[in-house]
Amino acid sequence: MTSAGPARGKTVVWIAPGAGEFSCLCEPCLERGRAAGASLLDLLRDANVRGSLALVADVGFVRCSSGHQLIIRRASRARSGARERKPQLASVRQ
C-alpha cells in the first residue's frame, strides 16, 4: 500500500520498507480530471502509476503518463537494536 501527497509542488509516494513494486495515483492527474468532470473510471485509469524501487534504495523517481514527476520514498526501516515488531497479519498453516 502506498500513500501520496503533494510536497513543494511534487507528489511524494511512501512505500513500505520491504516493498519492491508499487501502484499509486498521480495527484495532479486526479485534480485535472476532477476539474474536467471525468468519471471515476476515467480518473483511475488516467492517473494510475505503477513502478518498482530496488530494495536497497530509499528514494526514486517516476513519471506518470502525462509527465508529472512523482517521488517514491521508502518508509524508514527499523534501526538495528530497535525492538522488532511482530507482523499484524500472518499466514496460518493447518
C-alpha positions as CSV (number, residue, x, y, z in Angstrom):
1,M,0.0,0.0,0.0
2,T,1.2,3.4,-0.7
3,S,0.3,6.9,0.3
4,A,0.7,10.0,-1.7
5,G,0.6,13.7,-1.0
6,P,2.0,16.9,-2.5
7,A,5.3,18.3,-1.2
8,R,6.6,21.5,-2.7
9,G,4.7,21.0,-5.9
10,K,5.7,17.4,-6.2
11,T,3.8,14.2,-5.3
12,V,5.5,12.1,-2.7
13,V,4.5,8.4,-2.6
14,W,5.5,6.5,0.5
15,I,6.0,2.7,0.2
16,A,6.6,0.0,2.8
17,P,10.1,-0.9,3.9
18,G,10.0,-4.3,2.1
19,A,8.1,-3.3,-1.0
20,G,9.7,-3.7,-4.3
21,E,6.8,-2.7,-6.5
22,F,4.1,-0.1,-6.1
23,S,0.9,1.2,-7.6
24,C,-0.4,4.7,-6.9
25,L,-2.4,7.5,-8.3
26,C,-1.0,10.8,-9.7
27,E,-2.5,13.6,-7.7
28,P,-2.1,16.3,-10.4
29,C,-3.8,14.0,-12.9
30,L,-6.7,13.3,-10.5
31,E,-7.2,17.0,-9.9
32,R,-7.1,17.8,-13.6
33,G,-9.7,15.0,-14.3
34,R,-12.0,16.2,-11.4
35,A,-11.9,19.7,-12.8
36,A,-12.8,18.4,-16.2
37,G,-15.7,16.3,-14.8
38,A,-14.2,12.9,-15.7
39,S,-15.9,9.8,-14.5
40,L,-14.3,7.8,-11.6
41,L,-13.3,5.0,-14.1
42,D,-11.5,7.6,-16.3
43,L,-9.8,9.2,-13.3
44,L,-8.5,5.9,-12.0
45,R,-7.3,4.7,-15.5
46,D,-5.7,8.0,-16.4
47,A,-4.0,8.7,-13.0
48,N,-2.7,5.1,-12.4
49,V,1.1,4.8,-12.0
50,R,3.0,1.6,-11.4
51,G,6.7,1.0,-10.9
52,S,9.4,-0.6,-8.8
53,L,12.1,0.5,-6.4
54,A,15.1,-1.6,-5.7
55,L,15.0,-2.9,-2.1
56,V,18.4,-1.2,-1.3
57,A,17.1,2.2,-2.5
58,D,15.2,4.6,-0.2
59,V,14.2,7.1,-2.8
60,G,13.4,7.0,-6.5
61,F,11.5,9.0,-9.2
62,V,8.8,8.0,-11.7
63,R,6.7,10.0,-14.2
64,C,3.0,9.4,-14.9
65,S,1.8,9.1,-18.5
66,S,1.2,12.9,-18.5
67,G,4.7,13.6,-17.4
68,H,4.2,14.6,-13.8
69,Q,7.1,13.6,-11.6
70,L,6.4,11.5,-8.5
71,I,8.9,11.0,-5.8
72,I,9.0,7.5,-4.4
73,R,10.2,7.2,-0.8
74,R,10.6,4.1,1.3
75,A,9.2,4.4,4.8
76,S,12.0,4.2,7.4
77,R,13.3,0.8,8.3
78,A,13.7,-0.4,11.8
79,R,17.1,0.7,13.2
80,S,19.4,-2.1,14.4
81,G,18.8,-2.6,18.1
82,A,15.3,-1.4,17.8
83,R,12.5,-3.7,19.1
84,E,11.3,-5.9,16.2
85,R,7.5,-5.7,15.6
86,K,5.5,-8.8,15.1
87,P,3.6,-8.9,11.8
88,Q,0.0,-7.8,12.0
89,L,-1.1,-10.5,9.6
90,A,0.5,-13.9,9.4
91,S,-0.3,-17.0,7.4
92,V,-1.9,-19.8,9.3
93,R,-1.0,-23.4,8.4
94,Q,-3.4,-26.2,9.1
